Amino acid sequence: MNEATVLETVLTQLKLLHATHPEVHTFCPFPDDVHTQKIAPVHRPPSDAMQMETGLGESLYPELRDALVKLSPFAQWREAYKDTDSDPDFMNRFGCYEIVGVDALLASAKIRSFLVYHPPHLHYPWHHHPAEELYMVIAGEAEFHMKGRRAETLTSGQTSFHHSNVPHALTSHDHPVMAYVVWRDDFDVAPVWSEGTSDTMAI
């Protein structure tokens, strides 16, 4: 399937998701300024891992899941925290590319949204950012942590909302997770590690 066809499917499925999923719609209706743009793809190991992943079968959104996997060769996979002393295992295994926004094939000045692929048995350490954020699990499952709250395991269709600059983290166990992540407001500032945080931050 070529890039244009895959991108059309992604756009259709995202519009449907934003229109019909209550939490996603409330957080951010799909922007009206979206248009396609050319970007140079950036490949990273998580792209290959996600395309070969067999653990994302359970999903309420199979068309979106499949389209985002097919879009991965054309996307700019991000090197999260590349200028920090991050664990090399995390850097090599954690996967993220922008779907809608500045560095995406679907350009918009109103939101930024991302595909997050998190393989089994990986911990995304505590971090924070000015943008308000909504995670919506597309497929798989993972344990979501947020300062001051009990950790909760979320599966397809469930969401986790993160207020501005509130530390949060993510842990996968025996299953991978694919998530649709949306940022609104102050989304030009990248996330940073939350100093002095640990699992004791949660209740």
Secondary structure, DSSP 8 states (H G I E B T S, - for coil): --HHHHHHHHHHHHHHHHHH-HHHHHH----S--EE-----B--HHHHHHHH--S---BS-HHHHHHHHHHGGGSBB--TTTTTT--HHHHHH-EEEEEEETTSSEE-SS-EEEEEEE-SSEEEEEEE-SSEEEEEEEEEEEEEEETTEEEEEEETT-EEEE-TT--EEEEE-SS-EEEEEEEESSTTS--EE-TT--GGG--
